[in-house]
Amino acid sequence: MHPQYSTYRSNPGQAMVLKMTIQANHQGTYKIQIKQNRKRGWIDYSPQNKTLTVYEKGDLAGLLEKRKTQLQRILNNKKGHTFYVGFKLKFILQEKLPDESSFNKKLITVVDKTGKTPRVHKQTHATPGITQVITDGSFNPGNNQGGYSLMLRFTQKETFVKSFRIDQHSSNLIELIAVIKGLKQISADKHVLVTTDSQYVIKGISKWIYHWRLNHWRTANAQKVKHKKYWKQLDRLTNNKIIEFQWVKAHARHPENNLCDHMAKQATK
């Protein structure tokens, strides 16, 4: 019997896509227009105080007020120097979700791309009986070399462990490449559990990537997305599949992750 899952869901493909334009700056408080098709709403935002005010009435203003936390999170993450009159950004507001701080990081993040539009949700347990990929990456500053390891655990109870040396210096990129390599090894599987200690990978493929696409692979700070080539690879590898992502704390009591961590470090030598 499968465990009962506690979930929350979002739908990046069908969620509301909006566009913001900074119209004016009054003593450090920016007047921002929000558009959705022909509807318009207005907000004031102060980067210094991180305060956001929705004003005027109407359907869009009401929705912005309801999803104010999501909108504020986007603006709070923007760097101060990227606020200027004329700045434009497309963004997504999903149906209201519970505060992320109320969720334990041990929850499984599920990216379901088997339908017409991607669906993302969290659940309390991994789905039993699916192929597993456990990865970890490492960088050795002593010799300027990177390495990663991956464990493939199949439903037939077979397990394979591989490690690779790689000429990359970014820990985030090494972790991303490790997940890509693991999914390539099992490309025929349609439902997979990926275990990683990289929040960068999990948040990137389940959240950030939808905003990047809308803005021609630029961030909310109008900067080019780092490692775009690899994010596009991972995006393609998840098409028509259900990928469950399990986060584990680095160097915690997770035997498989610890083994991958050890082998990744050995690969750098």
N, C-alpha and C positions, 0 to 999 in steps of 0.2 A: 504494500500500500504506500502510495506517495505521501510525503508529509504535507500538511496543510500550510499553504504559503500566505504570509502577510505581505501585501504589495501596495505600491503606489505606482501610477502609470502616467506617462506623458507621451505625446505624439508629435515629434518634431516636424513630421511631414505635413500634418494638418493643423498644427498650432498657428496662432495668429502671427503673421509677418508684418512688421511695421517699419517705418523709416523716421529717424529723428534728424532734425537740422537745427544747429545752434544759430539763433536769429539775432541775439543781442547779448551784450555783457554790461551789466550795471554794477560797478564796484565789486567785481568778483562773483556775482550771482548771474548765472546764465539763463536766458529765456530760450527754451527749446520747444520747437514745434514737433508734434508727433502726428504722423499721417498713416492712415490705413484706408487704402482706396480713396474715396472722396471725403472721408471723415477726418476731422482735425481735432487735436487736443493740444493743450499747452501745459508745460511744467516749468518751474523754476528750480535750479539746482546750484548749490554752492560746493565746489570741490574742497574748499578749505574746511567748512563745517560738516560736509557730507549730509546736508539737509536737502530734502526733495519735497516740493509742494505741487500738488495737482490743482489747477484752478479752471474756472469756467464749468459749465454743465453740459450734459449730453451723454450719449451712450459710450463714446470712446473715453471720455473723462472718467466715467464710472468704472469702466474696465481697468483703466490705468490705476485708479485708486485701489481696486481689488487686488491688482497684481503689482502693487507698488514695491514690494520687497524684491521681486525679480528685477524690476527696472532699476531700483537703487543699487542692487548688486552689480549690474553692468556698469553704471556710472562710477561707483566707488572704485572699481578696478581700473578705470582709466587714469592714466598719468596726468598730472596737472598741466603740463605743457601741451597736451593734446586737446585741451579745451580752447577753441577759438571760433569766432564768428565765421560761419560758412561750413563748419565741419558737418559731415553727413555720415550716417551709419544705419544700415539695415540690421534688424535684430528680431528675435523670436520671443514671444511671451507665451509660455505654456499654460495649460489649465492649472489652477492654483494647486501647489504641492505643499505638503507639510514642511516645516522648517527642517533643513538638512541636519542641523545640530541635534535634532531629536532622534536621528538614525545612527545606529552603531555602524562603523565602517566595515564591520564583518558581513554586512548584508551583501547579497549577490546583486550585481548590476547586470541586467539582461538587455542586450541589443538585439531586437527581433526585426530582421529585414526580409522576412518571407512574404510580406504583403506589398501593396502598392506604395505604402509610405512606411518609413522606419518607426518602430515603437520602442520606447525605453521604459523599463520599470525595474523596481527592486523587489527582491524576495528574500525570505529568511533562510532558505536552504538551496543548495545546488540540486539540480534535477538528477536523480539516481540513474545509473546505467548509461551514461554518455561518455564519450572519449574526453580525456583530460590532457591539457597542456600546462605544465608548470615551468616557468622561466625565471631566470635571474641574470643580471648583467653586472659587470665590474669594470673599473678602470684603475690601472696601476700607474700612478704618477712617476714611480721610480724609473720605469722604462718607456713611459708614454704610450702604453699599449692597453687596448680594451679586450674584453672577452665576455662571452655569455654561454649559458648552458640551458638546455631544455630537456624536460622529461615528458615522454609521450606514454600515456597509460590508456590502453585500449580496453574495450568492453570484454574482450576474450581473456582478460587478466594479464595480457602481455605488457611489459614495460620496457621502454628503451630510453637511455640517457645519452645525450650527445653534448659536446662542448665545442666552441669555436673561438678562435682568436680573430680579432677585428681591429682594423686601423682607424678607430674612432675615439675621440677624446671626450665627447659629451655623454655623461651617464644617462641622461634622459633618452638620447638617441639610441644608445646601446640597448636600453630596456625595450624601446619601441621595435628595434630590429629583431630582438629575441622573440617577441610575440609574433611578428610577421613571419619569421622563419618557422616557428612552431605551427602556425596555421597553414603554411605552404606544405608542410610535411603531411598534413591530414586534409588536403583540400577537398576530398570527396565527402567528408563528414559534414552533415547539415546541422548538427546540434552538438556544441562543444563547450566544455568548461575550461577557461583560461585562468590560471592562478598566477598572480604577480604581486610584487611589493611596490609597484609603480602606480601612484595616483595620477601621474602625468598621462600615462597610457589610458587608464580607465576614464578619466574625465575628458580627455581629448576625443576619444571615439564615441562617447555617450552624450557629450554636451557641446563642447567647443566647436566641433567640426561643422555643425549646422550653421553657426554664425559665420565661420570662416568662408564657407561656400557662398553665402549670401553677399559677402563683401569682397568677392574675388580673391579669396585667400589672403585677407588682411585681418588683423586683430582689431579690437575696439580702440587700440591706440594708433590705428592706421599704419601699423608696421607689417611687413611681410611675415607670414607664418613660417616659423622655423621648421625645417625638416619636412616641407610640403610634399616632396617626392615620396617620402615614406608614409606620410599620413594618407596620401592617395592610394598607395599600395594596400594599406590596412583597410581602408574604406572598401576597396574592390574585393578584398578577401572575405569581408563580412557580408557581401551581397547574397541574397537568397538563403541566408542562414540565421540560426539563432545562436548567438555567442553569449555565454554567461561569463562574467568577469568576477573573480573572487580576489579581494585584496587581503594580503597578509602582511603583518608588520615585519620589516626586515630583522633578521637575526632573532626572531621569536621562536617559540616552540612549534615549529612546523617542519618535520623531518625532511620532506621532499624539497621544500624551499631552501632549507639549510644545505642539503646536498648540492642543489643547483648553485647556491652561493659559493660553496667550496670549489666546485668544478669550474665555475666562471673565473674565480681568482686564479686557479691553477692555469687556466687557458691564457691568462695575461702574461704568464711567465714563460 
